[in-house]
């Protein structure tokens, strides 16, 4: 779990609560490199929606530029959270 990723995820301005919750769950599973691998089925169980709704949320997050998706040969994709680098803002 990455506290930095969770904090970032909660600050994102996302219009639908389900999409925001999917992002927060992805953030919760993220490793130190901001990458995670939960399946759509697992995300759906946690969020309480269908796999189809999860796919829609994932698509929205990708279109918003918040995640990058890399297909894998397993039952889940690789999701990279695209956290903005805030080091330039600290000057």
Biopython code that builds the backbone (N, CA, C, O; Angstrom):
import numpy as np
from Bio.PDB.StructureBuilder import StructureBuilder

atoms = [
    (1, "UNK", "N", (0.846, -1.176, 0.000)),
    (1, "UNK", "CA", (0.000, 0.000, 0.000)),
    (1, "UNK", "C", (0.889, 1.236, 0.000)),
    (1, "UNK", "O", (1.907, 1.289, 0.691)),
    (2, "UNK", "N", (0.491, 2.214, -0.776)),
    (2, "UNK", "CA", (1.232, 3.460, -0.863)),
    (2, "UNK", "C", (0.378, 4.591, -0.289)),
    (2, "UNK", "O", (-0.658, 4.943, -0.854)),
    (3, "UNK", "N", (0.815, 5.150, 0.826)),
    (3, "UNK", "CA", (0.095, 6.266, 1.439)),
    (3, "UNK", "C", (0.084, 7.458, 0.486)),
    (3, "UNK", "O", (-0.913, 8.174, 0.383)),
    (4, "UNK", "N", (1.191, 7.661, -0.202)),
    (4, "UNK", "CA", (1.279, 8.758, -1.174)),
    (4, "UNK", "C", (0.226, 8.582, -2.271)),
    (4, "UNK", "O", (-0.446, 9.540, -2.655)),
    (5, "UNK", "N", (0.089, 7.366, -2.766)),
    (5, "UNK", "CA", (-0.892, 7.091, -3.819)),
    (5, "UNK", "C", (-2.314, 7.287, -3.299)),
    (5, "UNK", "O", (-3.149, 7.870, -3.990)),
    (6, "UNK", "N", (-2.598, 6.803, -2.086)),
    (6, "UNK", "CA", (-3.934, 6.987, -1.508)),
    (6, "UNK", "C", (-4.268, 8.461, -1.345)),
    (6, "UNK", "O", (-5.374, 8.893, -1.670)),
    (7, "UNK", "N", (-3.323, 9.224, -0.845)),
    (7, "UNK", "CA", (-3.529, 10.662, -0.666)),
    (7, "UNK", "C", (-3.797, 11.337, -2.011)),
    (7, "UNK", "O", (-4.694, 12.172, -2.130)),
    (8, "UNK", "N", (-3.013, 10.967, -3.013)),
    (8, "UNK", "CA", (-3.195, 11.506, -4.366)),
    (8, "UNK", "C", (-4.567, 11.136, -4.917)),
    (8, "UNK", "O", (-5.267, 11.984, -5.470)),
    (9, "UNK", "N", (-4.952, 9.877, -4.766)),
    (9, "UNK", "CA", (-6.226, 9.401, -5.290)),
    (9, "UNK", "C", (-7.418, 10.124, -4.691)),
    (9, "UNK", "O", (-8.382, 10.434, -5.392)),
    (10, "UNK", "N", (-7.353, 10.394, -3.388)),
    (10, "UNK", "CA", (-8.469, 11.074, -2.737)),
    (10, "UNK", "C", (-8.597, 12.527, -3.174)),
    (10, "UNK", "O", (-9.682, 13.104, -3.087)),
    (11, "UNK", "N", (-7.523, 13.117, -3.636)),
    (11, "UNK", "CA", (-7.541, 14.524, -4.058)),
    (11, "UNK", "C", (-8.017, 14.722, -5.496)),
    (11, "UNK", "O", (-8.255, 15.854, -5.917)),
    (12, "UNK", "N", (-8.159, 13.636, -6.250)),
    (12, "UNK", "CA", (-8.528, 13.763, -7.659)),
    (12, "UNK", "C", (-9.988, 14.182, -7.809)),
    (12, "UNK", "O", (-10.867, 13.695, -7.097)),
    (13, "UNK", "N", (-10.224, 15.081, -8.735)),
    (13, "UNK", "CA", (-11.578, 15.571, -9.022)),
    (13, "UNK", "C", (-12.189, 14.681, -10.104)),
    (13, "UNK", "O", (-11.925, 14.848, -11.295)),
    (14, "UNK", "N", (-13.011, 13.731, -9.657)),
    (14, "UNK", "CA", (-13.636, 12.770, -10.566)),
    (14, "UNK", "C", (-15.140, 12.890, -10.398)),
    (14, "UNK", "O", (-15.648, 12.908, -9.277)),
    (15, "UNK", "N", (-15.851, 12.973, -11.517)),
    (15, "UNK", "CA", (-17.279, 13.287, -11.484)),
    (15, "UNK", "C", (-18.175, 12.184, -10.929)),
    (15, "UNK", "O", (-19.235, 12.478, -10.378)),
    (16, "UNK", "N", (-17.773, 10.929, -11.062)),
    (16, "UNK", "CA", (-18.642, 9.855, -10.566)),
    (16, "UNK", "C", (-18.009, 9.183, -9.343)),
    (16, "UNK", "O", (-16.817, 8.873, -9.346)),
    (17, "UNK", "N", (-18.810, 8.962, -8.307)),
    (17, "UNK", "CA", (-18.266, 8.355, -7.093)),
    (17, "UNK", "C", (-17.731, 6.943, -7.307)),
    (17, "UNK", "O", (-16.753, 6.554, -6.668)),
    (18, "UNK", "N", (-18.346, 6.178, -8.182)),
    (18, "UNK", "CA", (-17.874, 4.813, -8.420)),
    (18, "UNK", "C", (-16.487, 4.819, -9.047)),
    (18, "UNK", "O", (-15.629, 4.027, -8.658)),
    (19, "UNK", "N", (-16.263, 5.693, -9.998)),
    (19, "UNK", "CA", (-14.948, 5.791, -10.639)),
    (19, "UNK", "C", (-13.902, 6.227, -9.621)),
    (19, "UNK", "O", (-12.782, 5.717, -9.622)),
    (20, "UNK", "N", (-14.262, 7.170, -8.754)),
    (20, "UNK", "CA", (-13.318, 7.614, -7.729)),
    (20, "UNK", "C", (-12.998, 6.475, -6.765)),
    (20, "UNK", "O", (-11.847, 6.307, -6.363)),
    (21, "UNK", "N", (-14.002, 5.701, -6.396)),
    (21, "UNK", "CA", (-13.770, 4.580, -5.491)),
    (21, "UNK", "C", (-12.874, 3.525, -6.131)),
    (21, "UNK", "O", (-12.016, 2.954, -5.456)),
    (22, "UNK", "N", (-13.060, 3.259, -7.418)),
    (22, "UNK", "CA", (-12.176, 2.322, -8.122)),
    (22, "UNK", "C", (-10.743, 2.852, -8.088)),
    (22, "UNK", "O", (-9.809, 2.083, -7.860)),
    (23, "UNK", "N", (-10.558, 4.145, -8.311)),
    (23, "UNK", "CA", (-9.216, 4.734, -8.255)),
    (23, "UNK", "C", (-8.617, 4.568, -6.859)),
    (23, "UNK", "O", (-7.447, 4.209, -6.730)),
    (24, "UNK", "N", (-9.398, 4.823, -5.823)),
    (24, "UNK", "CA", (-8.886, 4.695, -4.455)),
    (24, "UNK", "C", (-8.501, 3.248, -4.147)),
    (24, "UNK", "O", (-7.499, 3.002, -3.476)),
    (25, "UNK", "N", (-9.285, 2.302, -4.629)),
    (25, "UNK", "CA", (-8.935, 0.894, -4.422)),
    (25, "UNK", "C", (-7.641, 0.557, -5.172)),
    (25, "UNK", "O", (-6.786, -0.150, -4.640)),
    (26, "UNK", "N", (-7.494, 1.055, -6.398)),
    (26, "UNK", "CA", (-6.237, 0.847, -7.131)),
    (26, "UNK", "C", (-5.066, 1.440, -6.349)),
    (26, "UNK", "O", (-4.001, 0.829, -6.255)),
    (27, "UNK", "N", (-5.270, 2.625, -5.794)),
    (27, "UNK", "CA", (-4.222, 3.271, -4.993)),
    (27, "UNK", "C", (-3.875, 2.428, -3.772)),
    (27, "UNK", "O", (-2.708, 2.329, -3.393)),
    (28, "UNK", "N", (-4.876, 1.827, -3.162)),
    (28, "UNK", "CA", (-4.661, 0.993, -1.979)),
    (28, "UNK", "C", (-3.795, -0.221, -2.304)),
    (28, "UNK", "O", (-3.012, -0.664, -1.463)),
    (29, "UNK", "N", (-3.926, -0.756, -3.502)),
    (29, "UNK", "CA", (-3.153, -1.929, -3.910)),
    (29, "UNK", "C", (-1.798, -1.580, -4.526)),
    (29, "UNK", "O", (-0.989, -2.474, -4.775)),
    (30, "UNK", "N", (-1.541, -0.304, -4.775)),
    (30, "UNK", "CA", (-0.311, 0.102, -5.464)),
    (30, "UNK", "C", (0.937, -0.202, -4.642)),
    (30, "UNK", "O", (0.949, -0.057, -3.420)),
    (31, "UNK", "N", (1.975, -0.623, -5.336)),
    (31, "UNK", "CA", (3.263, -0.850, -4.680)),
    (31, "UNK", "C", (4.077, 0.446, -4.702)),
    (31, "UNK", "O", (3.557, 1.499, -5.070)),
    (32, "UNK", "N", (5.342, 0.371, -4.313)),
    (32, "UNK", "CA", (6.196, 1.565, -4.243)),
    (32, "UNK", "C", (6.397, 2.222, -5.608)),
    (32, "UNK", "O", (6.728, 3.405, -5.687)),
    (33, "UNK", "N", (6.199, 1.456, -6.682)),
    (33, "UNK", "CA", (6.329, 2.000, -8.040)),
    (33, "UNK", "C", (4.995, 2.455, -8.600)),
    (33, "UNK", "O", (4.890, 2.750, -9.790)),
    (34, "UNK", "N", (3.965, 2.516, -7.748)),
    (34, "UNK", "CA", (2.607, 2.928, -8.134)),
    (34, "UNK", "C", (1.983, 2.006, -9.175)),
    (34, "UNK", "O", (1.279, 2.454, -10.080)),
    (35, "UNK", "N", (2.251, 0.716, -9.031)),
    (35, "UNK", "CA", (1.715, -0.296, -9.940)),
    (35, "UNK", "C", (0.929, -1.318, -9.120)),
    (35, "UNK", "O", (1.317, -1.676, -8.008)),
    (36, "UNK", "N", (-0.187, -1.782, -9.695)),
    (36, "UNK", "CA", (-0.984, -2.817, -9.034)),
    (36, "UNK", "C", (-1.611, -3.728, -10.087)),
    (36, "UNK", "O", (-1.601, -3.415, -11.277)),
    (37, "UNK", "N", (-2.162, -4.869, -9.632)),
    (37, "UNK", "CA", (-2.647, -5.897, -10.536)),
    (37, "UNK", "C", (-4.008, -6.486, -10.159)),
    (37, "UNK", "O", (-4.241, -7.651, -10.481)),
    (38, "UNK", "N", (-4.909, -5.779, -9.511)),
    (38, "UNK", "CA", (-6.179, -6.419, -9.129)),
    (38, "UNK", "C", (-7.032, -6.741, -10.360)),
    (38, "UNK", "O", (-7.031, -6.003, -11.346)),
    (39, "UNK", "N", (-7.745, -7.841, -10.281)),
    (39, "UNK", "CA", (-8.625, -8.210, -11.398)),
    (39, "UNK", "C", (-9.890, -7.354, -11.358)),
    (39, "UNK", "O", (-10.242, -6.792, -10.321)),
    (40, "UNK", "N", (-10.564, -7.264, -12.499)),
    (40, "UNK", "CA", (-11.828, -6.526, -12.568)),
    (40, "UNK", "C", (-12.868, -7.172, -11.657)),
    (40, "UNK", "O", (-13.684, -6.482, -11.046)),
    (41, "UNK", "N", (-12.831, -8.480, -11.571)),
    (41, "UNK", "CA", (-13.766, -9.198, -10.701)),
    (41, "UNK", "C", (-13.539, -8.806, -9.243)),
    (41, "UNK", "O", (-14.488, -8.536, -8.506)),
    (42, "UNK", "N", (-12.278, -8.778, -8.840)),
    (42, "UNK", "CA", (-11.946, -8.407, -7.461)),
    (42, "UNK", "C", (-12.332, -6.958, -7.171)),
    (42, "UNK", "O", (-12.904, -6.660, -6.123)),
    (43, "UNK", "N", (-12.018, -6.063, -8.101)),
    (43, "UNK", "CA", (-12.396, -4.657, -7.926)),
    (43, "UNK", "C", (-13.913, -4.518, -7.795)),
    (43, "UNK", "O", (-14.406, -3.756, -6.964)),
    (44, "UNK", "N", (-14.640, -5.259, -8.621)),
    (44, "UNK", "CA", (-16.097, -5.221, -8.571)),
    (44, "UNK", "C", (-16.641, -5.684, -7.236)),
    (44, "UNK", "O", (-17.589, -5.098, -6.714)),
    (45, "UNK", "N", (-16.046, -6.739, -6.672)),
    (45, "UNK", "CA", (-16.492, -7.234, -5.364)),
    (45, "UNK", "C", (-16.252, -6.196, -4.274)),
    (45, "UNK", "O", (-17.105, -6.001, -3.408)),
    (46, "UNK", "N", (-15.109, -5.532, -4.307)),
    (46, "UNK", "CA", (-14.791, -4.538, -3.285)),
    (46, "UNK", "C", (-15.689, -3.310, -3.412)),
    (46, "UNK", "O", (-16.216, -2.814, -2.416)),
    (47, "UNK", "N", (-15.861, -2.825, -4.634)),
    (47, "UNK", "CA", (-16.632, -1.601, -4.871)),
    (47, "UNK", "C", (-18.138, -1.872, -4.820)),
    (47, "UNK", "O", (-18.923, -0.970, -4.526)),
    (48, "UNK", "N", (-18.537, -3.108, -5.104)),
    (48, "UNK", "CA", (-19.955, -3.465, -5.079)),
    (48, "UNK", "C", (-20.672, -3.202, -6.382)),
    (48, "UNK", "O", (-21.855, -2.864, -6.402)),
    (49, "UNK", "N", (-19.929, -3.364, -7.487)),
    (49, "UNK", "CA", (-20.510, -3.161, -8.814)),
    (49, "UNK", "C", (-20.104, -4.322, -9.719)),
    (49, "UNK", "O", (-19.282, -5.157, -9.342)),
    (50, "UNK", "N", (-20.682, -4.366, -10.901)),
    (50, "UNK", "CA", (-20.370, -5.426, -11.858)),
    (50, "UNK", "C", (-18.995, -5.205, -12.496)),
    (50, "UNK", "O", (-18.435, -4.110, -12.444)),
    (51, "UNK", "N", (-18.472, -6.269, -13.094)),
    (51, "UNK", "CA", (-17.203, -6.163, -13.820)),
    (51, "UNK", "C", (-17.328, -5.166, -14.975)),
    (51, "UNK", "O", (-16.378, -4.451, -15.294)),
    (52, "UNK", "N", (-18.490, -5.129, -15.586)),
    (52, "UNK", "CA", (-18.726, -4.185, -16.684)),
    (52, "UNK", "C", (-18.610, -2.741, -16.189)),
    (52, "UNK", "O", (-18.035, -1.891, -16.869)),
    (53, "UNK", "N", (-19.158, -2.468, -15.005)),
    (53, "UNK", "CA", (-19.039, -1.122, -14.426)),
    (53, "UNK", "C", (-17.586, -0.795, -14.101)),
    (53, "UNK", "O", (-17.142, 0.338, -14.289)),
    (54, "UNK", "N", (-16.854, -1.782, -13.618)),
    (54, "UNK", "CA", (-15.432, -1.577, -13.326)),
    (54, "UNK", "C", (-14.692, -1.230, -14.611)),
    (54, "UNK", "O", (-13.878, -0.307, -14.626)),
    (55, "UNK", "N", (-14.966, -1.964, -15.695)),
    (55, "UNK", "CA", (-14.311, -1.672, -16.984)),
    (55, "UNK", "C", (-14.604, -0.244, -17.430)),
    (55, "UNK", "O", (-13.720, 0.442, -17.943)),
    (56, "UNK", "N", (-15.820, 0.194, -17.238)),
    (56, "UNK", "CA", (-16.202, 1.566, -17.603)),
    (56, "UNK", "C", (-15.414, 2.577, -16.758)),
    (56, "UNK", "O", (-14.925, 3.580, -17.277)),
    (57, "UNK", "N", (-15.299, 2.305, -15.475)),
    (57, "UNK", "CA", (-14.541, 3.192, -14.585)),
    (57, "UNK", "C", (-13.065, 3.232, -14.970)),
    (57, "UNK", "O", (-12.456, 4.301, -15.005)),
    (58, "UNK", "N", (-12.496, 2.067, -15.256)),
    (58, "UNK", "CA", (-11.085, 1.981, -15.667)),
    (58, "UNK", "C", (-10.869, 2.787, -16.951)),
    (58, "UNK", "O", (-9.880, 3.506, -17.085)),
    (59, "UNK", "N", (-11.802, 2.656, -17.884)),
    (59, "UNK", "CA", (-11.712, 3.410, -19.145)),
    (59, "UNK", "C", (-11.727, 4.911, -18.862)),
    (59, "UNK", "O", (-10.950, 5.661, -19.453)),
    (60, "UNK", "N", (-12.608, 5.354, -17.961)),
    (60, "UNK", "CA", (-12.687, 6.774, -17.604)),
    (60, "UNK", "C", (-11.386, 7.256, -16.965)),
    (60, "UNK", "O", (-10.904, 8.345, -17.275)),
    (61, "UNK", "N", (-10.827, 6.450, -16.079)),
    (61, "UNK", "CA", (-9.577, 6.831, -15.430)),
    (61, "UNK", "C", (-8.438, 6.947, -16.438)),
    (61, "UNK", "O", (-7.593, 7.835, -16.330)),
    (62, "UNK", "N", (-8.421, 6.056, -17.407)),
    (62, "UNK", "CA", (-7.402, 6.121, -18.460)),
    (62, "UNK", "C", (-7.589, 7.391, -19.293)),
    (62, "UNK", "O", (-6.620, 8.088, -19.591)),
    (63, "UNK", "N", (-8.839, 7.690, -19.668)),
    (63, "UNK", "CA", (-9.114, 8.887, -20.467)),
    (63, "UNK", "C", (-8.779, 10.166, -19.711)),
    (63, "UNK", "O", (-8.410, 11.167, -20.326)),
    (64, "UNK", "N", (-8.901, 10.148, -18.390)),
    (64, "UNK", "CA", (-8.554, 11.311, -17.571)),
    (64, "UNK", "C", (-7.043, 11.446, -17.382)),
    (64, "UNK", "O", (-6.574, 12.440, -16.827)),
    (65, "UNK", "N", (-6.290, 10.461, -17.836)),
    (65, "UNK", "CA", (-4.833, 10.495, -17.709)),
    (65, "UNK", "C", (-4.343, 10.161, -16.314)),
    (65, "UNK", "O", (-3.240, 10.556, -15.934)),
    (66, "UNK", "N", (-5.153, 9.434, -15.538)),
    (66, "UNK", "CA", (-4.780, 9.098, -14.174)),
    (66, "UNK", "C", (-4.117, 7.732, -14.058)),
    (66, "UNK", "O", (-3.385, 7.472, -13.102)),
    (67, "UNK", "N", (-4.372, 6.861, -15.029)),
    (67, "UNK", "CA", (-3.752, 5.530, -15.018)),
    (67, "UNK", "C", (-3.303, 5.140, -16.416)),
    (67, "UNK", "O", (-3.781, 5.667, -17.420)),
    (68, "UNK", "N", (-2.372, 4.200, -16.446)),
    (68, "UNK", "CA", (-1.945, 3.569, -17.691)),
    (68, "UNK", "C", (-2.237, 2.082, -17.523)),
    (68, "UNK", "O", (-1.999, 1.522, -16.453)),
    (69, "UNK", "N", (-2.745, 1.445, -18.558)),
    (69, "UNK", "CA", (-3.108, 0.033, -18.501)),
    (69, "UNK", "C", (-2.177, -0.773, -19.396)),
    (69, "UNK", "O", (-1.972, -0.438, -20.562)),
    (70, "UNK", "N", (-1.619, -1.838, -18.835)),
    (70, "UNK", "CA", (-0.770, -2.742, -19.607)),
    (70, "UNK", "C", (-1.378, -4.136, -19.507)),
    (70, "UNK", "O", (-1.388, -4.727, -18.427)),
    (71, "UNK", "N", (-1.884, -4.670, -20.617)),
    (71, "UNK", "CA", (-2.453, -6.024, -20.574)),
    (71, "UNK", "C", (-1.392, -7.061, -20.205)),
    (71, "UNK", "O", (-0.220, -6.947, -20.567)),
    (72, "UNK", "N", (-1.847, -8.071, -19.476)),
    (72, "UNK", "CA", (-0.971, -9.182, -19.109)),
    (72, "UNK", "C", (-1.625, -10.478, -19.570)),
    (72, "UNK", "O", (-2.801, -10.487, -19.933)),
    (73, "UNK", "N", (-0.879, -11.557, -19.557)),
    (73, "UNK", "CA", (-1.402, -12.855, -19.966)),
    (73, "UNK", "C", (-2.073, -13.602, -18.822)),
    (73, "UNK", "O", (-2.286, -14.812, -18.901)),
    (74, "UNK", "N", (-2.401, -12.880, -17.768)),
    (74, "UNK", "CA", (-3.038, -13.484, -16.611)),
    (74, "UNK", "C", (-4.487, -13.018, -16.534)),
    (74, "UNK", "O", (-5.032, -12.544, -17.530)),
    (75, "UNK", "N", (-5.107, -13.143, -15.392)),
    (75, "UNK", "CA", (-6.503, -12.743, -15.226)),
    (75, "UNK", "C", (-6.653, -11.263, -14.897)),
    (75, "UNK", "O", (-7.773, -10.783, -14.723)),
    (76, "UNK", "N", (-5.553, -10.537, -14.809)),
    (76, "UNK", "CA", (-5.640, -9.119, -14.476)),
    (76, "UNK", "C", (-4.680, -8.314, -15.335)),
    (76, "UNK", "O", (-3.716, -8.848, -15.885)),
    (77, "UNK", "N", (-4.955, -7.031, -15.441)),
    (77, "UNK", "CA", (-4.073, -6.103, -16.131)),
    (77, "UNK", "C", (-3.095, -5.508, -15.135)),
    (77, "UNK", "O", (-3.264, -5.635, -13.923)),
    (78, "UNK", "N", (-2.073, -4.858, -15.664)),
    (78, "UNK", "CA", (-1.189, -4.061, -14.828)),
    (78, "UNK", "C", (-1.680, -2.633, -14.918)),
    (78, "UNK", "O", (-1.857, -2.100, -16.013)),
    (79, "UNK", "N", (-1.902, -2.010, -13.769)),
    (79, "UNK", "CA", (-2.352, -0.622, -13.719)),
    (79, "UNK", "C", (-1.248, 0.223, -13.108)),
    (79, "UNK", "O", (-0.779, -0.055, -12.004)),
    (80, "UNK", "N", (-0.840, 1.250, -13.825)),
    (80, "UNK", "CA", (0.150, 2.187, -13.302)),
    (80, "UNK", "C", (-0.559, 3.494, -12.997)),
    (80, "UNK", "O", (-1.201, 4.085, -13.865)),
    (81, "UNK", "N", (-0.435, 3.936, -11.759)),
    (81, "UNK", "CA", (-1.016, 5.214, -11.360)),
    (81, "UNK", "C", (-0.077, 6.317, -11.833)),
    (81, "UNK", "O", (1.126, 6.270, -11.576)),
    (82, "UNK", "N", (-0.621, 7.292, -12.515)),
    (82, "UNK", "CA", (0.202, 8.360, -13.078)),
    (82, "UNK", "C", (0.183, 9.567, -12.148)),
    (82, "UNK", "O", (-0.382, 10.610, -12.475)),
    (83, "UNK", "N", (0.808, 9.409, -10.993)),
    (83, "UNK", "CA", (0.894, 10.490, -10.023)),
    (83, "UNK", "C", (1.718, 11.615, -10.616)),
    (83, "UNK", "O", (2.763, 11.383, -11.223)),
    (84, "UNK", "N", (1.254, 12.796, -10.439)),
    (84, "UNK", "CA", (1.992, 13.968, -10.921)),
    (84, "UNK", "C", (3.187, 14.195, -10.005)),
    (84, "UNK", "O", (3.080, 14.061, -8.786)),
    (85, "UNK", "N", (4.315, 14.536, -10.596)),
    (85, "UNK", "CA", (5.513, 14.834, -9.815)),
    (85, "UNK", "C", (5.351, 16.210, -9.200)),
    (85, "UNK", "O", (5.238, 17.204, -9.918)),
    (86, "UNK", "N", (5.341, 16.276, -7.882)),
    (86, "UNK", "CA", (5.140, 17.550, -7.202)),
    (86, "UNK", "C", (6.466, 18.175, -6.755)),
    (86, "UNK", "O", (6.457, 19.204, -6.081)),
    (87, "UNK", "N", (7.584, 17.586, -7.110)),
    (87, "UNK", "CA", (8.882, 18.129, -6.671)),
    (87, "UNK", "C", (9.126, 19.521, -7.243)),
    (87, "UNK", "O", (9.777, 20.335, -6.589)),
    (88, "UNK", "N", (8.627, 19.824, -8.440)),
    (88, "UNK", "CA", (8.804, 21.133, -9.039)),
    (88, "UNK", "C", (8.014, 22.202, -8.296)),
    (88, "UNK", "O", (8.376, 23.378, -8.339)),
    (89, "UNK", "N", (6.948, 21.812, -7.620)),
    (89, "UNK", "CA", (6.091, 22.764, -6.928)),
    (89, "UNK", "C", (6.649, 23.157, -5.563)),
    (89, "UNK", "O", (6.164, 24.120, -4.969)),
    (90, "UNK", "N", (7.640, 22.455, -5.051)),
    (90, "UNK", "CA", (8.168, 22.699, -3.715)),
    (90, "UNK", "C", (9.238, 23.774, -3.691)),
    (90, "UNK", "O", (9.773, 24.067, -2.622)),
    (91, "UNK", "N", (9.567, 24.363, -4.806)),
    (91, "UNK", "CA", (10.647, 25.364, -4.869)),
    (91, "UNK", "C", (10.243, 26.659, -4.246)),
    (91, "UNK", "O", (11.033, 27.603, -4.216)),
]
sb = StructureBuilder()
sb.init_structure("model")
sb.init_model(0)
sb.init_chain("A")
sb.init_seg("    ")
for serial, (resi, resn, name, xyz) in enumerate(atoms, 1):
    if name == "N":
        sb.init_residue(resn, " ", resi, " ")
    sb.init_atom(name, np.array(xyz, "f"), 0.0, 1.0, " ", f" {name:<3s}", serial, name[0])
structure = sb.get_structure()
